Amino acid sequence: MGYNLCIDIGNTNIKSGIFNDGILLEKYLGDEFLEKIFEKYNINNCIISSVRKKIPDNIYDIKKRVSNFMVLCHKTKLPVKINYKTPETLGRDRIAAAIGAKKIFPDKNCIVIDAGTCITYDFIDKDNVFQGGNIAPGLSMRLEAMHRFTNNLPKVKLAYNEDPLGKSTDEALQNGSLRGTFWEISSFIQLILDKFGDSKVIFTGGDAKYFVNHFKTTIFANPNLVLIGLNEIIKENE
């Protein structure tokens, strides 16, 4: 029995998943898992999505060990259409997450929010057309920038404060990062709903936990959205 290995190389972390018949069997964090995976599974297909300029050698060497090896790029055959002026610059994680959302909600408009090092806001419609989206600084990046590019603002830890009005400089910075991003996301969601109608909202990424419980509308969270999308791309190319 052959298995699919999907690898998502982000700015901060490397995440991988083993799939069989569309089911995610195991997840791994980091790149020290490779030998264990090949000892345990007969890997036929491997796909890599990377936002970095260079794929680590030990991961690229998987090419020698599988029958079907892909590095996701703008020329890869996809199960969706891309309505984007510069598809060659479209983040691989963004399109994989959108495809993952369509796997879960195949006949729905989908708003995909990936809250990681950067935060991406993307929309893929019910007709499987990726319509584009936006990129913004992530939560930690916002706090770091406010500290680094000023003389007096301290570097603070991420924290959610119940009071939307900061009562100290630390709280004001935390609210500006977290609540400011929340309001930004809320406005994007409302814009899409007004323009395209009813849509599913799906969060992924390491910082999604800061947002999903604070919306009045129904929000879905799936930390494996990119991996699910990568597995769908493998199926499209078999």
Secondary structure, 3 states (H helix, E strand, C coil): CCEEEEEEECCCCEEEEEEECCEEEEEEECCCCHHHHHHHCCEEEEEEEECCCCCCHHHHHHHHCCCEEEECCCCCCCCCEECCCCHHHCCHHHHHHHHHHHHHCCCCEEEEEEECCEEEEEEECCCCEEEEEEEEECHHHHHHHHHHCCCCCCCCCCCCCCCCCCCCHHHHHHHHHHHHHHHHHHHHHHHHHHHHCCEEEEEECCCHHHCHHHCCCCCEECCCHHHHHHHHHHHHCC
